[in-house]
């Protein structure tokens, strides 16, 4: 890695020495400096654009030019005549001031050469070809090379430190929701321009009265040859992975016209390339948002979709994926747009994982402990560590469907309707061997077999109407309805239980001598009906201030039913103990009115106000009714300081109430897994959150420097926490309102600079948290508070090149440090991850790419694991040919396992999981 860094520095130094700098000031005819004037340098010999830039607030410009060359310098500014200056470079830097004269026509200046970057208001337009080197295959490859833009490994896009909300193509939504489908599938050769739309508003008439500071959208403009024609690609491949055969089929088709569009994406493979992960499924909202985001109430009924489906992308032992998606848009007339999508994803995943857990309960209860007696069921055993090995098979079939309609008869009216459905069928089979489970007569550890499955579905509908009465009065009505049904089923099969103390709480036969095979099952049903409505009225006082009055309500009803039964000698035995049966009806209503005043004075924008809530909740269970009715005033305020056109500082404060849903209120026991029970608490009260956020961002087009930083502080009062009771290795949890507040503070910073053909990025995240949890000593029935402290750090660095012809590379170094102190048990995990990505043209028709990452994991300063990943691809495509051939190898070093560590309020764990072996693939692609 040191040699690679040395070579990179040498290349950068050599390139810098071969160039000189042209500086100066651009002014108008009366000597005033012009900000954001376009300045380009065209090499008169090669006829190519060698450099470009913008003037800063003082009119300064700077261009990097080649020594001993002749250039035509063109300067343009809207409303002024374009000026062209010829000059010849020597071996020293040059200075040249330029004056622009007035243009009586006041037309926009037409430049004969494409500007790589242009800025107009809140829109930045990148000319894609100006940043392409020819090795790019997908949209994500292009975005990575744009100043101020980053794409992470999951395909999520960030612009100036802000997450892109969605991607559009030719102004039409591309699978609204997760941007991954766009970055991983849209062909790079179809992209003409990338438009970054900052402060974007879906409703034009609301843009002047609402805060869209964090709404960033990307719109892709296609090349002319891709409009009104089908384009895309069809890929197919075969290969080997150790002893197994591998396959890949990946057709993609796109069609765009002014009236309608159609996108079809399919992918079938068993090489670990998962086109749509469980993370994507849970994150994919279809464009729907939580209503409580800005009214002060946090009541998320959540989703009990099986969260154990923790698919590890291409880092599992075996993965077989099937994926199909269709997205369309149609405009019957100019005022009416219809769009929608359908997505199917099917995955089967095998995982093998070994975990060591260090429990912290021993550190809290170590004084004057009674001796553990294995013949006494009430005796408590305080453990320190546990080792487990899990073999897991996961099968999931997921479906997402959305249909949208937007009708805009005129500038004063807009009517939107959306319906979004999620359905799935999921199953997990897991065999666990634990160092703490029962040994049979032959001293062999008996595995624990678990089965979890469910087929949940939900339908979400959204209805919005926006009406502008006149320049002073604007109305917005929004309504959203959620209907959700979940049916998780759990089964555990064990031989001669060693933890019958836990199961005795459920009235299951606690005597392991009565039978050798023990089968326990649990059914659950959760049904949710939730309606949110809101009416906003905006009174515009003047061009710099307005009043906002809000009336809203949340009406929710949930029904929770669960029961536990055992199968003994082939007979189903329902357990009638009241503590194992849940039959809960829970309703939550929130009626609120809010008042906010927003005004602008100088460089300051203030927005402050409050929301007054009346909360009514009622849960019926155990033959009685528990009600809670109270009111709450929740203030919020923010101030934004516009230091410059692209430099802002923002401070905000919000007070929020947070409520639990029915899952935390149902008091009957439910199984989380074979050694963990949970019992809810019907008397839970709301938590109160204080949140303070300070963020800063600056994007300087003069020197292409992007700086972003933020600090967040949160204090959570009356927080809903778990009270844990240990019985041997087993846990019995319930929820309570903690008397001790939780606090957390986090800071994030990112620096990015583009210069000449290089791009540098430095970033870091630091977070510190104090969390309180409760542990009950079963021997003494004494409950003690335990303070858990976590301190996490992650630092990233990346240096990349973007030459047109020379080889390009990304080289970086990432470090993560996770320190935890839980009940006196302290541990620190450190991971070092240097990496390098390389791509180059060979013989003009071959493209070679490689990606290498090395990981070194330390625990308390000692190395516990190290491994590297190397992927290489060699692609051949003859000039002007539509056929492409690729030979690729993943996991070339044949690493066998990965390491992962984590911590919670009970234990610190370190896991090692088996991954797919080396896979070699030969792929053929036809470009339409």
Order of alpha helices (4+ residues) and beta strands (2+ residues): alpha-beta-beta-beta-beta-beta-beta-beta-beta-beta-beta-alpha-beta-beta-beta-beta-alpha-beta-beta-beta-beta-beta-alpha-beta-beta-beta-alpha-beta-beta-beta-beta-beta-beta-alpha-beta-beta-beta-beta-beta-beta-beta-beta-beta-beta-beta-beta-beta-beta-beta-beta-beta-beta-beta-beta-beta-beta-beta-beta
